[in-house]
Amino acid sequence: MENDLKIILFLCNWSPHAAFQTIQDTLAPLPLEIRMVRIPCSGRITKSLLFKAFETGADGVALVGCEPGTCRYGAGTTVAERNVEDTRGILKLLGLGEERLDFAAFYPDQAGSLLEYLIRFRDRIRELGKSPVEPVHPKKEVAEPRELTASIMANHNIYTCQDCGKCSSACPVALSGKPFSPRGIANAVIAGDFESPAIQQDIWSCLTCGLCYERCPSAVSFPEFIRDMRTVQKAAGNGRFEAHEGFFHSLMRTMASQGLRIQHWNWLPPEIRTDQNSKTLFFGGCAPYFDTFFRHHLGIHTTDILTDALKLLNFFDIFPALMEGERCCGHDLLWSGDRENFLKLARLNVELISDMGIEEVVTACPECYRAFVRDYPAQGIETPFRVTHLFELVENEIGKGAVGFEKLNRKITFQDPCRLSRVEGGSELSRNLLNRLQVRAFTEMRDRGPSSLCCGNCAWTGCDSYSKAMQINRLRQAKETGSNLLVTACPKCQIHLKCAMEDPFLGDEIRMEMLDLTSILARTIQWEG
Amino acid sequence: MAETCNLRGEVLSLLHSHPDLALDRFKGLIERSIKRAGLLKSFPTPARQYNFTTAVIGQSEAAMRSAQTLGLLGMEVFLFGGPAKPLADQPDYPNVHGFVGSSAKSLKGTVGDFRIVVDMEGGFQQVFQAGAVILGERARRTIAYMPHPDMPPHEFSYSMQTRDVKGIPFFVPGATSIPGLILASPPGVNLSERIKGTTAAILAASVMPRGPRQNKGYTVSIDAGLCRGCGRCANICPYRAISFHRNSLGYGYAVVDEALCKGCGNCISICPSNAADSPFRDQFFLEQIIEEVLA
């Protein structure tokens, strides 16, 4: 091969394919770097496939379809343009260069223009050079799965299960109607069944929300058992249970590439004050990626949580440092069985943070918080800095006095994020702040605090009709309180519950405005006295 | 199913200029095709209900002409008045059953299986089944196409594709984006009402299947266990191949009619929970192609 650039051309079967065949048949000089994948319609290619190409080592990707108004199926051009726009946004955040992905459209007789376009595209990729993404090739597990499983069971006290069933009677997955039982799984694995399809599937259905651990009299650490079982399954090549066709897993694995020039914060409003020499770092989390990915469907604004968190810090005269090369904390990779890439991300983050001389990391994301405080040390990654949840910091600052809150004419209820409410003191932390707010009413849902129900998904896995049922149940609980604002404290809760509200049958019955607690704090806090 | 690869385009075009590369690509294509051929499945035959009656709604010259033409061809025709104007007379055409005083209000379904809700003369409502529906111009503007009774009416495309106007699928003049739903007098076509009416009749006669429908091998299927009932796919499918049903938990799930699905896959790329996928050219298949091509 005379050059090693790799360009994927997703080519619609209709107009442009006719043009492409003319190029081939006339022996026109088609750039050799371009490898064509024929598809039924440009609207068929998901964001995850567009991105997958980059994860797998493509330097450029062109999605080529039909001119607007000539799509055989009507919708294709619009869908393709949206998917490309969203994925380009992701490439931009990653610092990969959004020009590496392009959409173009041609008529069947435009072989000449198509060829010119492909040559131009190749030249542009040449200018951009090789992609800094290091393709990940999954390794096959070396250890014997049976031995490994036995040690995982021992590590997480599965053998101490008393078969009382308190876990299954509290489990939100089981209560959603799904044939799923933590007790049943414990029984099955103790009896030696790790490999039956039912058990394999169950391992990916668990939310790892931790409600069972709250209830378990023998402290069987079921969520962590599930997490480690996923690692075994993943290594054996089982478990394609990722939601969004694995887009977010692809994204996280890609972020583990060291050479990326990530631009995590380039969207930040100018009024936010930061100080790169500060010893305090604000760790934002993946909200910018979420907003970009879901832009056309959910229209969520989880980056507002980050902006408002920074506004809160600024309010207290804290001007934190930001890390432009911030990567995903890796929480979701670890909890979906990819320990190897989790460790890569964790090491990169800790290294970058340490290099900045940071003494304290503040975050508003429950998953980042949990990852730093619990998962990093437990997986052998030392964190030479203190980690504080934003709510802790705010509570401390408020304790110093002279701070109050403006009136907010809303009735609110609160959705606990599992990763915050089930760490020690986490549930009270949110409630202390909620009780300080000057709202019309704060009414708790039936299931609350450490007994709270999960928003329906964790680590982008196991999304299905039962998780929807669980979410509908949860939203009905929220409605029952008579509140008109559902307060959450995790971007994922917002994403998942908003998705459940998209329902042509139920419509207004479960629709409810949502806002993060961080945003309410930032928008109503004021000096007093 | 069959597995194909384009050796002429992918390999022969390189044979003179880059013989080594041509050999490389030849090997790659053949190896991948053989590997995939091992995974091929037989075509399932989708079970589907078919009705061969055509319903004509409206009493314009074109609509009456459609009814007459179909009747003369020996096909059974039901003739109804439109939503605003009940049917005045029973015309004297063979095989045409006019329901005097009837007024069609709404319809749902697709080719072979339409259901038309009709207000009858006696003040009661009746639901008729038909395989194809021809709408007069006034009926086209006033009748509601209601695929799901609990949801608002669905807009369907009837104008032809225009450069730079997105969202209209390809179909022949007089047809609409709903298979089997035909216009007696499509707007923007400069022909006499009688010719348009005759054309619509011929279209209706020709959309009727002549044998059992076959799965085409590239259609989409929806995993009911994964479907979250958000309704995005049903909205994006121009062919109404996706119908929506209520599950036991009180919300919806989608089902694809394989006889109507054209395999474009737009529903796959907007599905939030991986429920929609092609069983033959699925996500995993495309991921593997990417991996093999980039290897």
Chai-1 contact restraints between the chains, C-beta under 6 A:
chainA,res_idxA,chainB,res_idxB,connection_type,confidence,min_distance_angstrom,max_distance_angstrom,comment,restraint_id
A,K6,B,L294,contact,1.0,0.0,6.0,A-B,restraint_1
A,Q21,B,G9,contact,1.0,0.0,6.0,A-B,restraint_2
A,Q24,B,G9,contact,1.0,0.0,6.0,A-B,restraint_3
A,Q24,B,S13,contact,1.0,0.0,6.0,A-B,restraint_4
A,L27,B,S13,contact,1.0,0.0,6.0,A-B,restraint_5
A,R35,B,V293,contact,1.0,0.0,6.0,A-B,restraint_6
A,V37,B,I289,contact,1.0,0.0,6.0,A-B,restraint_7
A,P40,B,G263,contact,1.0,0.0,6.0,A-B,restraint_8
A,P40,B,C264,contact,1.0,0.0,6.0,A-B,restraint_9
A,P40,B,G265,contact,1.0,0.0,6.0,A-B,restraint_10
A,C41,B,C264,contact,1.0,0.0,6.0,A-B,restraint_11
A,C41,B,G265,contact,1.0,0.0,6.0,A-B,restraint_12
A,G43,B,N266,contact,1.0,0.0,6.0,A-B,restraint_13
A,G43,B,S269,contact,1.0,0.0,6.0,A-B,restraint_14
A,R44,B,G265,contact,1.0,0.0,6.0,A-B,restraint_15
A,R44,B,S269,contact,1.0,0.0,6.0,A-B,restraint_16
A,T46,B,S269,contact,1.0,0.0,6.0,A-B,restraint_17
A,L49,B,L286,contact,1.0,0.0,6.0,A-B,restraint_18
A,K52,B,E287,contact,1.0,0.0,6.0,A-B,restraint_19
A,K52,B,I290,contact,1.0,0.0,6.0,A-B,restraint_20
A,A53,B,I290,contact,1.0,0.0,6.0,A-B,restraint_21
A,T56,B,I290,contact,1.0,0.0,6.0,A-B,restraint_22
A,T56,B,E291,contact,1.0,0.0,6.0,A-B,restraint_23
A,T56,B,L294,contact,1.0,0.0,6.0,A-B,restraint_24
A,G57,B,L294,contact,1.0,0.0,6.0,A-B,restraint_25
A,A58,B,L294,contact,1.0,0.0,6.0,A-B,restraint_26
A,P68,B,D164,contact,1.0,0.0,6.0,A-B,restraint_27
A,P68,B,K166,contact,1.0,0.0,6.0,A-B,restraint_28
A,G69,B,Q161,contact,1.0,0.0,6.0,A-B,restraint_29
A,G69,B,T162,contact,1.0,0.0,6.0,A-B,restraint_30
A,G69,B,R163,contact,1.0,0.0,6.0,A-B,restraint_31
A,G69,B,D164,contact,1.0,0.0,6.0,A-B,restraint_32
A,G69,B,V165,contact,1.0,0.0,6.0,A-B,restraint_33
A,R72,B,F170,contact,1.0,0.0,6.0,A-B,restraint_34
A,Y73,B,P169,contact,1.0,0.0,6.0,A-B,restraint_35
A,Y73,B,C264,contact,1.0,0.0,6.0,A-B,restraint_36
A,G74,B,G167,contact,1.0,0.0,6.0,A-B,restraint_37
A,G74,B,I168,contact,1.0,0.0,6.0,A-B,restraint_38
A,G74,B,P169,contact,1.0,0.0,6.0,A-B,restraint_39
A,G74,B,P238,contact,1.0,0.0,6.0,A-B,restraint_40
A,A75,B,I236,contact,1.0,0.0,6.0,A-B,restraint_41
A,A75,B,N266,contact,1.0,0.0,6.0,A-B,restraint_42
A,G76,B,N266,contact,1.0,0.0,6.0,A-B,restraint_43
A,T77,B,K166,contact,1.0,0.0,6.0,A-B,restraint_44
A,T78,B,K166,contact,1.0,0.0,6.0,A-B,restraint_45
A,V79,B,N266,contact,1.0,0.0,6.0,A-B,restraint_46
A,V79,B,S269,contact,1.0,0.0,6.0,A-B,restraint_47
A,N83,B,S269,contact,1.0,0.0,6.0,A-B,restraint_48
A,E245,B,N274,contact,1.0,0.0,6.0,A-B,restraint_49
A,E245,B,Q283,contact,1.0,0.0,6.0,A-B,restraint_50
A,C463,B,S273,contact,1.0,0.0,6.0,A-B,restraint_51
A,D464,B,G225,contact,1.0,0.0,6.0,A-B,restraint_52
A,D464,B,L226,contact,1.0,0.0,6.0,A-B,restraint_53
A,S465,B,G225,contact,1.0,0.0,6.0,A-B,restraint_54
A,S465,B,C227,contact,1.0,0.0,6.0,A-B,restraint_55
A,K468,B,R228,contact,1.0,0.0,6.0,A-B,restraint_56
A,A469,B,L249,contact,1.0,0.0,6.0,A-B,restraint_57
A,C499,B,P272,contact,1.0,0.0,6.0,A-B,restraint_58
A,E502,B,C230,contact,1.0,0.0,6.0,A-B,restraint_59
A,D503,B,Y251,contact,1.0,0.0,6.0,A-B,restraint_60
A,P504,B,M151,contact,1.0,0.0,6.0,A-B,restraint_61
A,P504,B,G231,contact,1.0,0.0,6.0,A-B,restraint_62
A,F505,B,D150,contact,1.0,0.0,6.0,A-B,restraint_63
A,F505,B,Y251,contact,1.0,0.0,6.0,A-B,restraint_64
A,F505,B,G252,contact,1.0,0.0,6.0,A-B,restraint_65
A,L506,B,Y251,contact,1.0,0.0,6.0,A-B,restraint_66
